[in-house]
């Protein structure tokens, strides 16, 4: 398989048509080898417009969503990022190339350990891997300039808004069923937020994600 041609096709046929035109993002998609982060059995599908299984119901986002998130976050070299759900580690690696530090939290030890191995192999030293459940809150490691939830959540946890520094951005896919909105929340000042809805999609929820109260009659 010609990986470089497949990567080029991914960018030109999937990413650009989805209005991802940020040159920094497009260059990064060529630089960070997506196939190195895909499970070996699915390596030939690394550049296909699909979600790739990671086991236990977890999925790797499609390339166009990963690119859209990077473009929305506009990470800078001094940014401190929290990622909820390491998964394959590919999005983590992309963000690590743009940000100062990425703290990535993963519930599954197998995914965390495999991702750490890949980060080390690629010389990514600004990623701090944590094992734990951060679907509703992550009380360790201080505040952040950017937060990304890599699974959907029926309700956006207010706890994470409090962890954003002024100017900080939070990306989350909010909703249930087919009614999910990719959402970017920007902290304009302490306690003051702007919410932008970026696109519609549907992805599996984070395990133990915050849910609305259900009325039982």
Secondary structure, DSSP 8 states (H G I E B T S, - for coil): --HHHHHHHHIIIIIGGGT---HHHHHHHHHS-GGGTS-GGGGGGTTSSS-EEEETTEEE--HHHHHHHHHHH---TT-EEEEE--TTSHHHHHHHHHSSEEEEEES-HHHHHHHHHHHHHTT--SEEEEES--SS---SS--EEEEEESSBBSS--HHHHTTEEEEEEEEEEEEETTEEEEEEEEEEETTEEEEEEEEEE---B-TT---------
